[in-house]
Amino acid sequence: MSSKLKTVRAAHRRAVIKILKKGDPTEEPQQDVVNLRSMMELIKTKQKTLSDLNDKILESIEEEEELDEKIEEVDRYELEIQIGITKIEKFIKEYEMCHIFAVSITEDEGKCCQKDGNPTTQTIKR
């Protein structure tokens, strides 16, 4: 049973990594915020699935050394996922701040723009 669980977990991990790469603002600078939000929900669902699979796999391990190795492996993947989620959340927040700023433009203030693929604000004096 452990072998099948590991195979299923590996497939979910590959799917999450693929989604994270697709949603990474540094890899894909032209992102649609609606799509990013959907990706975030999918990643969080997969994260829960992975957590459940990890628990089942860890329960089946009897040797302490192997258990330590598996826990470290799980932690590395969870960290990678969390870093990806944080990047997407940061991008969405910056985009929203830029959008709010763009809506409140006055004649003396700047405009919302993209810089290096990331939303930013730029002040333009007229």
C-alpha positions in Angstrom: 0.0 0.0 0.0 2.8 2.4 0.8 4.2 2.1 -2.7 0.9 3.0 -4.3 0.5 6.0 -1.9 4.0 7.1 -2.8 3.2 6.9 -6.5 0.0 9.0 -6.0 1.9 11.5 -3.9 4.6 11.9 -6.5 1.9 12.6 -9.1 0.3 15.3 -6.9 3.7 16.8 -6.2 4.5 17.0 -9.9 1.1 18.7 -10.5 1.7 21.2 -7.8 5.2 22.1 -9.0 3.8 22.5 -12.5 1.1 24.9 -11.2 3.6 26.8 -9.1 5.8 27.3 -12.1 2.9 28.5 -14.3 1.8 30.9 -11.6 5.2 32.2 -10.7 5.3 35.9 -11.6 9.1 35.8 -12.2 8.6 33.0 -14.7 5.3 34.3 -16.3 5.3 38.1 -15.9 1.9 38.7 -17.6 -0.4 37.1 -15.1 -4.2 37.2 -14.9 -5.1 37.8 -11.2 -8.3 35.7 -11.6 -6.3 32.8 -12.9 -3.8 33.2 -10.1 -6.5 33.1 -7.5 -7.8 29.9 -9.0 -4.4 28.4 -9.0 -4.0 29.3 -5.4 -7.2 27.5 -4.5 -6.1 24.5 -6.5 -2.6 24.5 -4.9 -4.2 24.7 -1.4 -6.4 21.8 -2.2 -3.5 19.7 -3.4 -1.5 20.8 -0.4 -4.2 19.3 1.8 -4.2 16.1 -0.3 -0.4 15.9 0.0 -0.6 16.3 3.7 -3.1 13.5 4.1 -1.0 11.2 1.8 2.2 12.1 3.8 0.5 11.2 7.1 -0.6 7.8 5.7 2.9 7.2 4.3 4.6 8.2 7.6 2.3 5.9 9.6 3.6 3.0 7.6 7.3 3.6 8.2 8.7 1.7 11.1 12.4 2.5 11.0 13.4 5.7 12.8 16.1 6.6 10.3 13.8 6.3 7.3 11.2 8.2 9.2 13.6 11.1 9.7 14.5 11.1 6.1 10.9 11.1 4.9 10.0 13.9 7.3 12.9 16.1 6.0 11.8 15.3 2.4 8.2 16.3 3.2 9.4 19.5 4.8 11.4 20.5 1.7 8.4 20.0 -0.5 6.1 21.9 1.8 8.5 24.7 2.0 8.8 24.9 -1.8 5.0 25.0 -2.0 4.7 27.7 0.6 7.3 29.8 -1.1 5.4 29.5 -4.3 2.1 30.5 -2.6 3.8 33.5 -1.0 5.1 34.7 -4.3 1.7 34.5 -5.9 0.0 36.2 -2.9 2.6 39.0 -3.0 2.1 39.5 -6.7 -1.7 39.6 -6.2 -1.4 42.1 -3.4 1.0 44.3 -5.4 -1.4 44.1 -8.4 -4.3 45.1 -6.2 -2.4 48.0 -4.6 -1.3 49.2 -8.0 -4.9 49.0 -9.2 -6.2 51.0 -6.2 -3.4 53.5 -6.9 -4.4 53.8 -10.6 -8.0 54.4 -9.7 -7.1 57.3 -7.4 -4.8 59.1 -9.8 -4.7 62.9 -9.6 -3.0 65.2 -12.0 0.1 65.4 -9.8 0.4 61.7 -9.1 1.7 58.9 -11.3 0.2 55.8 -12.9 0.2 52.1 -12.4 2.7 50.2 -14.5 4.7 47.0 -14.9 8.4 47.0 -14.0 10.4 43.8 -14.6 7.1 41.8 -14.8 5.9 43.0 -11.4 3.3 45.6 -10.6 4.7 48.8 -9.3 3.9 52.4 -9.0 5.7 55.2 -10.8 5.3 58.8 -10.0 5.1 61.1 -13.0 5.1 64.9 -12.4 3.4 66.9 -15.1 
